[in-house]
Amino acid sequence: MKSKFVRLQDIIIQDFKNVQYGQLSFENNRKNYDASILGLYGQNGSGKTSLIDAMLLLKYALCGQAVPEYFADYVNINAEYATLTYTFKVVNNEDYTEYKLIYSFNIKKDVEENINTNGIINNQKYKTVIFNEKLKLAYEHNQEKVKLSTIINTKSETEIFTPKSKYNILVGTNKKLVMDLMVAKKMTALSSMSFIFSRQFLDIIRKNCSDKNYLFAIESLVDYGNNELFIINVVNSGLINMNTLPINFKYEEKASLALGNLAIPLNDSVLIPEKMLDVLKKVIDDMNIVLKQIVPGLTIEICELGMELSKDNYKNVRIQFMSNKNDKQIPLKYESEGIKKIISVLQLLIVVYNQPSITVAIDELDAGIFEYLLGELLQIISEKGKGQLMFTSHNLRPLETIDKGFIAFTTTNPANRYIRFNNIKTNNNLRDFYYRDIILGEQEENTYEPTNKYDIAFAFREAGEHIGS
């Protein structure tokens, strides 16, 4: 059993992309399943991908990585900054202490101007700035209960962080550290990084923190972000469309851990480091156990084409991915995009099924996957799995196969972007219920901006007049 359990319980998104305000709880589970599933459905452009992007932003923050500059453009056009708030449940499995953590921060766009000696702006470069980070903590152990309180708030411009009492617990009273922390705070802001989860700050509190509960909680989020949170966005599908196979994986064997994302070109053979070959083979073997059940008789394998030395004298292996079905072997590049999509995420779905402290968020999970198979996979994971899976989809089959508490919908109201349906009876077909709401609008918020097929047909005809007959 792992020493800790981490699960994201709630997210609040404010002024981020087209979401002025949206809140989603991931613990709306009416049948006490171990798994936490959230399927998000809605009209195109209604805020589904915003959830996945908010999860990706969380990963960058927790990993202490620089947030890409394009996130600066995700701040709502009518706002100065966006606010993201995440609530976690953390359990220490060794002493059964249970923690509640709330992590929030703002992001904004900052402009860097390159001015020449004549005072003329040569160019402008934009970057994303994380600021006003706040971390709140509560915990309970046996009869001891500590109420939710802020332990780190970086809003102050004159203090490294407040409150002072928590500063002394986390950092101590050594005044020599003040300058190091002040520099770290300014550098992380300039580098589009989180200060709380920066290497510089973590190194200091690891040496000086006097409260084991504070340190355990923070370390748990660091480990979660680096080793247990995986985001699969539309870039994944884009690579598949270009005949590149992105394999996302987390593989544990005894004391060793391998995780990451490999993008393997399929149009030709490819060189990989020799030390990566063994890990990749184990991941493929693991996937094949499930793959041949999902797509009867199908397995994949690595064809080794020889060893080559790099210019730095490192050993590389040239490989090609092959598909095996009905005793016939063909290059994997000739398989359908749906097969490639399944392969690219399958290992993470295996991890979600088996491990409770794992979160996988997938945008457009249904892309290229047969709808009946999609429904079956999600039903199995939701009823028998242990981890946390978030996905967006346009395919409505899962509405008929997984518990209604696992489904949420976007609305046409940017100030209340996410809802769950009310007044659903046990025997209601959620797919039919959703279609009826699109037509009749029976919920408090509209879930569909009406379109008129006659207006669309006229628009097609009008546009055609400009291109000739």
Residue, then its C-alpha position, 0 to 999 in steps of 0.5 A: m500500500k502506498s504511503k499516501f492517497v491524494r485526490l482532487q475533490d473540487i475545482i473553481i475556474q474564474d475568468f479563464k477563457n470563456v468561463q467567467y465562473g464555473q465549479l465542478s465537484f469530482e466527488n458526486n458519487r451516489k453509489n460509493y464507487d472507489a473511482s472518481i469519474l467526471g465526464l463533461y458534455g456540452q456544445n462546441g465552444s462552451g468550456k469543456t476544454s477549459l477544464i482540461d487546460a485548468m488541469l494542465l495549468l495545475k500540473y505546471a504549477l505543482c511541478g515547479q515548471a514554467v507556464p507556457e506563454y500561451f496561457a496568458d491569452y487564456v485570461n478572459i478578455n473582460a478581466e485583468y487576471a484569471t483565478l484557479t482554485y483546487t481542493f484536495k483530499v490527502v490521507n497519510n496511510e501510515d498514521y491515517t491523518e486526513y488533510k484538506l488542502i486548498y490551493s489557489f492562484n491568479i494568472k495574468k499576461d505580462v508584457e516584456e518590451n525590448i527597447n533599443t538605445n533610441g527608445i524605440i520598441n523593437n518587439q514585445k514578448y508576452k509571458t504568463v505570471i502566476f501571482n497571489e498564490k494561497l495554500k490552505l490546510a486543515y487536518e484530522h488525526n484521531q481526536e485532533k482536529v485542526k481547522l482550515s487556515t491559510i499557511i501560505n499567502t504570497k499576496s504581500e509585496t513587502e513580505i515573502f509570504t504571510p501569515k507570520s506565524k506560519y512563516n516561522i513554522l515553515v521557514g524558521t527565524n533565520k534572517k539569512l534566508v530572507m534574501d534567498l527567499m525574496v530572490a526566489k519569489k522574484m525569479t519565479a515571477l519572472s520565470s512564469m513559475s509557482f513560488i510555493f512549488s519552486r525548487q528553491f522554496l521547497d529546498i528551504i522548507r524541507k530543511n527548516c519546517s518544524d511541523k511534519n503535517y505541513l511538510f507532509a501535505i506540501e510534499s504530497l502535492v509535489d509528488y502528485g503533480n510530478n508522478e500522479l497527474f496526467i493530462i492528455n489534450v488535443v495535442n495528443s490527437g494532433l500527433i496521431n493525425m500526423n502519424t506519430l504515436p504519443i504513448n503516455f505511461k506510468y509503470e511501476e515494478k518493485a522499487s522502480l518507477a517509469l513515467g512520461n510521454l513518448a512521441i514515436p513517429l510511425n512513418d519510419s523507424v526511429l532511434i531511442p536510447e537503449k535504456m528506454l527500450d526495456v521500459l517501453k517493452k514492459v509498457i507494451d506487454d502490459m498494454n497488450i494484456v488489455l488491448k487484445q480484449i478490447v480489440p479482439g486478437l490485436t497486439i502490438e510489438i516493437c521490432e528491433l532493427g539494430m543498434e547505432l551509436s550517437k555522436d556522443n557515443y551513446k547506444n541507441v536502438r532503431i525500432q519500428f512499431m508493428s501491429n499483430k492481428n490474425d497471425k499477420q504483422i503490419p506496421l502500426k502506421y496502417e492501423s486506424e486513428g481510433i486504434k492509435k488513440i486507444i493505444s496512446v492512452l491505454q496504459l494510463l487507463i490501466v493505471v486509473y483502474n488499479q491505483p487510487s492516487i492517480t488523476v488522468a484528464i483526457d480531452e476528446l476521449d471519444a475521438g476515433i473510438f467506436e461508441y459502444l466500446l467507449g461506453e463499455l470501457l468507461q462503465i468498467i472503469s467507473e464501477k471497478g476502478k480505483g483512480q480518478l478520470m476526467f474526460t470531455s466527449h461529444n459521444l453520448r453513449p457513456l450517458e447510458t452506461i455510467d452512473k448519472g452522478f459522474i456526468a456534468f454539462t456545460t451551459t450557455n451562461p458563462a457566469n455559471r458554466y458547469i451544472r449537473f442535471n436535477n430531477i433525474k429519476t433512476n429509470n431515466n435515460l440520461r442521453d434522452f434526458y439531455y436531448r430533451d433539455i436541449i429542445l425544451g430547456e428544462q434545467e435552470e440554465n440553458t445547455y444549448e444555444p439554439t440553432n436554426k437549420y433553415d438559417i444554416a441552409f440559407a447561409f450555405r447557399e448565400a456563401g456558395e454564391h461567392i464561389g460560383s456554381 
